[in-house]
Amino acid sequence: MIDSINEDALRQSRVSAVGEGVAHLVCGIASRHADDVDAEARFPVEAVDALRRVGALSAGVPVELGGAGCGLAELGDLCERLARCCGSSAMVLAMHYSQLACLVRHRRDNPCIEAFLRELVDEQRLLASMTSEVGTYGETRASLCALEARDDGTVRLRKEATTGSYNAQADAILVTCRHTPDSPSNDQRLVLVRRDQATLTQTGGWDTLGMRGTCSPPYRLDAVMPAEQVLPDPFDEIASRTMVPYSHVLWSALWSGIAADAVARASRLVREQARAQPSRLPAGATMLAEVSARLQGVQHAWRTVAAHYDRAAADPSAEFGMDWALRFNHLKVDVSTGAHEVVHGALQVLGVSGYRNDSPSSVGRHYRDILSASLMISNTRILAQSAAILTVLKG
Ligand SMILES: Cc1cc2nc3c(=O)[nH]c(=O)nc-3n(C[C@H](O)[C@H](O)[C@H](O)COP(=O)(O)OP(=O)(O)OC[C@H]3O[C@@H](n4cnc5c(N)ncnc54)[C@H](O)[C@@H]3O)c2cc1C
């Protein structure tokens, strides 16, 4: 009893320390460099170094392994806060946390993964993901590449990825693949590949409208690693219980952060107009109210799903069946669409001062970043999955 009280107190103090570190140090640094990161399409090295300094990269590691033990809702708060300053930095953090959750929640008693998690805490290691593959057309639940078992207890993996965010800057990458060369495309595994175990060849560029700082070009990976680095659970279980819940909620959190900053810029302008002519309601005030209401809906949507997930995930036997899959799909489609509408609405309130790239009220970066939300796992693809679920789900 005492131990669990002490552990909870320790957890709370670590969660608060990380939250304060992100709010007081990381956000300021990320804001200062956000425009340059975007203009140069360069990795947000300053923000990620600051995340390391405040121990934020291990926020999702359980307390007993040295982390802060943050749940999904708490990680979402960190991503949302950072996204108000720099969308690319927040996307890096959200993708890192999604991969980290896969290791934490599916490590079973694998000593190799536990040792890596302790090292991640000490060294603040950064994780990236490689699920996309040339030839699978955005379908994450199918792989062409396969693990090849070798006589010395290692496995070899070769993969051609279409999009690999900060794969070159990460300390390790979680890669999906077929279990064996004879497995069907949907018999997948997730493998932890350390950077020093892989040859990574960049096979294209990353010159995009938005999310430019995520540095996500195509890559060819050729890696050899101990077989223990293959997570024991099949990937379909990891995806439904952890990867999809974490990525859809954390992406939603950061998209709502981008939208919130656009609304903050619009609010600033409306307040200035109200001060200049106190007797008149500024022209954009009613539209601002409409946009604020939509933003509140978007924020409420991800927070509600995150809180429900944290409660359910506390029970290790909890099932994450089709009803949950539908909720995570609906959340992703709803928030990606809603956050875009909010940024668009904020731009209407701001007018040309928001449209200009050289204005302090500019929402150009926000607009370009938020355009990726509906594509990052295409909403059309997700709606097609949801449609299939709805044809069989009762109630
Ligand atoms: C900023 C950003 C960062 C990313 N980072 C990573 C990363 O780190 N690692 C990684 O592995 N991947 C990453 N991705 C890729 C992502 O995971 C998806 O693989 C990718 O967004 C899908 O790309 P696509 O549009 O080419 O593919 P598709 O999903 O095939 O979509 C192509 C077109 O087909 C349509 N379509 C697709 N499916 C259907 C369907 N069932 N019915 C009807 N129409 C359909 C879509 O509407 C779309 O027009 C990233 C993507 C972005 C935007």
The ligand as a Tripos MOL2 file, in Angstrom:
@<TRIPOS>MOLECULE
LIG
   53    58     1     0     0
SMALL
NO_CHARGES

@<TRIPOS>ATOM
      1 C1          4.1870   14.2850  -42.4130 C.3       1 LIG1
      2 C2          4.1920   12.8150  -42.6650 C.ar      1 LIG1
      3 C3          5.0630   12.0180  -41.9320 C.ar      1 LIG1
      4 C4          5.0890   10.6360  -42.1560 C.ar      1 LIG1
      5 N1          5.9690    9.8880  -41.4330 N.ar      1 LIG1
      6 C5          6.0340    8.5530  -41.6230 C.ar      1 LIG1
      7 C6          6.9500    7.7480  -40.9090 C.ar      1 LIG1
      8 O1          7.7010    8.2280  -40.0750 O.2       1 LIG1
      9 N2          6.9920    6.4230  -41.1600 N.ar      1 LIG1
     10 C7          6.1750    5.8460  -42.0820 C.ar      1 LIG1
     11 O2          6.2550    4.6380  -42.2500 O.2       1 LIG1
     12 N3          5.2860    6.5800  -42.7910 N.ar      1 LIG1
     13 C8          5.2030    7.9120  -42.5790 C.ar      1 LIG1
     14 N4          4.3120    8.6630  -43.2980 N.ar      1 LIG1
     15 C9          3.5100    7.9770  -44.3350 C.3       1 LIG1
     16 C10         2.1520    7.5640  -43.8440 C.3       1 LIG1
     17 O3          2.2900    6.6490  -42.8010 O.3       1 LIG1
     18 C11         1.3540    6.9440  -44.9850 C.3       1 LIG1
     19 O4          2.0130    5.8210  -45.4550 O.3       1 LIG1
     20 C12         1.1800    7.8700  -46.0950 C.3       1 LIG1
     21 O5          0.6830    9.0900  -45.6030 O.3       1 LIG1
     22 C13         0.2350    7.3050  -47.1400 C.3       1 LIG1
     23 O6          0.6370    7.8680  -48.3330 O.3       1 LIG1
     24 P1         -0.1500    7.8630  -49.7010 P.3       1 LIG1
     25 O7         -1.0640    9.0250  -49.7130 O.co2     1 LIG1
     26 O8          0.8780    7.7890  -50.7580 O.co2     1 LIG1
     27 O9         -0.8900    6.4720  -49.7600 O.3       1 LIG1
     28 P2         -2.3760    5.9420  -49.8350 P.3       1 LIG1
     29 O10        -2.9180    5.6650  -48.4700 O.co2     1 LIG1
     30 O11        -2.2980    4.7590  -50.7320 O.co2     1 LIG1
     31 O12        -3.2610    7.0620  -50.5230 O.3       1 LIG1
     32 C14        -3.1120    7.4230  -51.8760 C.3       1 LIG1
     33 C15        -4.4490    7.7900  -52.4780 C.3       1 LIG1
     34 O13        -5.2900    6.6410  -52.5450 O.3       1 LIG1
     35 C16        -6.5470    6.9120  -51.9350 C.3       1 LIG1
     36 N5         -6.9320    5.6800  -51.2010 N.ar      1 LIG1
     37 C17        -6.1560    4.9700  -50.3820 C.ar      1 LIG1
     38 N6         -6.8230    3.9150  -49.8800 N.ar      1 LIG1
     39 C18        -8.0380    3.9410  -50.3960 C.ar      1 LIG1
     40 C19        -9.1630    3.1120  -50.2670 C.ar      1 LIG1
     41 N7         -9.1690    2.0380  -49.4930 N.pl3     1 LIG1
     42 N8        -10.2600    3.4680  -50.9390 N.ar      1 LIG1
     43 C20       -10.2650    4.5650  -51.7220 C.ar      1 LIG1
     44 N9         -9.2190    5.3750  -51.8990 N.ar      1 LIG1
     45 C21        -8.1200    5.0820  -51.2410 C.ar      1 LIG1
     46 C22        -6.3070    8.0820  -50.9960 C.3       1 LIG1
     47 O14        -7.4440    8.9000  -50.8690 O.3       1 LIG1
     48 C23        -5.2120    8.8410  -51.6750 C.3       1 LIG1
     49 O15        -5.7280    9.7430  -52.5870 O.3       1 LIG1
     50 C24         4.2390   10.0430  -43.1050 C.ar      1 LIG1
     51 C25         3.3330   10.8540  -43.8280 C.ar      1 LIG1
     52 C26         3.3160   12.2240  -43.6030 C.ar      1 LIG1
     53 C27         2.3530   13.0600  -44.3890 C.3       1 LIG1
@<TRIPOS>BOND
     1     1     2 1
     2     2     3 ar
     3     2    52 ar
     4     3     4 ar
     5     4     5 ar
     6     4    50 ar
     7     5     6 ar
     8     6     7 ar
     9     6    13 1
    10     7     8 2
    11     7     9 ar
    12     9    10 ar
    13    10    11 2
    14    10    12 ar
    15    12    13 ar
    16    13    14 ar
    17    14    15 1
    18    14    50 ar
    19    15    16 1
    20    16    17 1
    21    16    18 1
    22    18    19 1
    23    18    20 1
    24    20    21 1
    25    20    22 1
    26    22    23 1
    27    23    24 1
    28    24    25 2
    29    24    26 1
    30    24    27 1
    31    27    28 1
    32    28    29 2
    33    28    30 1
    34    28    31 1
    35    31    32 1
    36    32    33 1
    37    33    34 1
    38    33    48 1
    39    34    35 1
    40    35    36 1
    41    35    46 1
    42    36    37 ar
    43    36    45 ar
    44    37    38 ar
    45    38    39 ar
    46    39    40 ar
    47    39    45 ar
    48    40    41 1
    49    40    42 ar
    50    42    43 ar
    51    43    44 ar
    52    44    45 ar
    53    46    47 1
    54    46    48 1
    55    48    49 1
    56    50    51 ar
    57    51    52 ar
    58    52    53 1
@<TRIPOS>SUBSTRUCTURE
     1 LIG1         1 GROUP 0 **** ****
